[in-house]
Amino acid sequence: MIVRRSVLGLVAGAVALSASGAMAQDWKAKYPEIVFGKIPDENASGTTDRYGPFMDFLSKEIGTKVTLRIAQDYAAVIEGQRAGQIQIGYYGPASYARATMVGAKIEPVAIEVNEDGTKGYYSVFYVKKDSPYQKIEDLKGKNLGLVDPNSTSGNNVPRFSLNKMGIDPETFFSKVVYTGSHENAVIALGQGTVDVAANWWNDENESMLKRMERKGMAKYDDYRIIFKSEQIVNSPIAVMSDLPADLKKKIADAILAFPIKEPEAFKKMTDGKQRPWQPVTHDAYKPVVELNKFVDELRKKKS
């Protein structure tokens, strides 16, 4: 009887392994390539350099090629995941929330964690250090630089904050300019195309402006912050919900393992300004969904 049970156990185990192997072969046939979509926040070459080792690691861990797609705008990542053409998306909070609002079947699997262990950042308004502007109200009739209609810190939170001040951007400012990326917003401010620019800011040690300073593209001390928002939940990485369960698990496990298994590559990718990603659920982004709805209502009232 003992021998018989052992044999039955071995047979059952073999069947389970065979089924698992068949499932893996099924999704590998359907997904010979996994596409990782990234919203634009810096120039394409900078993003490619930053994320190349991460794509190589994911390819190795998942067992199929993972290709980086740098989107031209936030909407491209949203539409790519909604259409099932981008299996993994690295979002800002508002663009992730927007994707879920327009029917993208996605779920977040990882959230950024700051150096100090917090999971949030801020939207700020920058002006040039030598400008006369001390507060937003000083900029009436000037040009405002925003990032993208689906940017959290570069559009939605700024518009929400301006509304609380009783300011309608389209009538208060001479011009509202969408620059396309956080990096471009700083460049537009530096060149004088805009007089004030919205951007993301973690703390004195990390922001897009600090990243640009490290790359020799800007000097942090050439700018001043004249407004800082309340804290915003950090950015998520999301996967398509209808991927095979074992593939989704492989992707999530690989993403969360990257900072642990490849600490130097993760440090280079994040400029050493982040702790390893942590698991997250959609619940963390429900307030951002509500923020998006608020901004949508503002637009409807003006149209």
HELIX and SHEET records of a PDB file:
HELIX    1   1 ILE A    2  LYS A   30  1                                  29    
HELIX    2   2 ALA A   44  ILE A   62  1                                  19    
HELIX    3   3 TYR A   74  ARG A   82  1                                   9    
HELIX    4   4 PRO A   93  MET A  101  1                                   9    
HELIX    5   5 ILE A  136  LEU A  139  5                                   4    
HELIX    6   6 THR A  152  ASN A  156  3                                   5    
HELIX    7   7 VAL A  157  LYS A  164  1                                   8    
HELIX    8   8 PRO A  169  PHE A  172  1                                   4    
HELIX    9   9 HIS A  182  GLN A  191  1                                  10    
HELIX   10  10 MET A  208  ARG A  214  1                                   7    
HELIX   11  11 TYR A  220  ASP A  222  5                                   3    
HELIX   12  12 ALA A  245  LYS A  261  1                                  17    
HELIX   13  13 PRO A  263  THR A  270  1                                   8    
HELIX   14  14 HIS A  282  TYR A  285  5                                   4    
HELIX   15  15 LYS A  286  LYS A  302  1                                  17    
SHEET    1   A 6 LYS A  65  ILE A  70  0                                        
SHEET    2   A 6 GLU A  33  LYS A  38  1                                        
SHEET    3   A 6 ILE A  88  TYR A  90  1                                        
SHEET    4   A 6 PRO A 236  MET A 240 -1                                        
SHEET    5   A 6 ILE A 106  ASN A 114 -1                                        
SHEET    6   A 6 GLN A 274  GLN A 278 -1                                        
SHEET    1   B 5 LYS A 175  TYR A 178  0                                        
SHEET    2   B 5 ASN A 143  LEU A 146  1                                        
SHEET    3   B 5 VAL A 196  ASP A 203  1                                        
SHEET    4   B 5 GLY A 120  LYS A 128 -1                                        
SHEET    5   B 5 TYR A 223  LYS A 228 -1                                        
SHEET    1   C 5 LYS A 175  TYR A 178  0                                        
SHEET    2   C 5 ASN A 143  LEU A 146  1                                        
SHEET    3   C 5 VAL A 196  ASP A 203  1                                        
SHEET    4   C 5 GLY A 120  LYS A 128 -1                                        
SHEET    5   C 5 ILE A 232  VAL A 233 -1                                        
SHEET    1   D 4 LYS A 175  TYR A 178  0                                        
SHEET    2   D 4 ASN A 143  LEU A 146  1                                        
SHEET    3   D 4 VAL A 196  ASP A 203  1                                        
SHEET    4   D 4 GLU A 206  SER A 207 -1                                        
END                                                                             
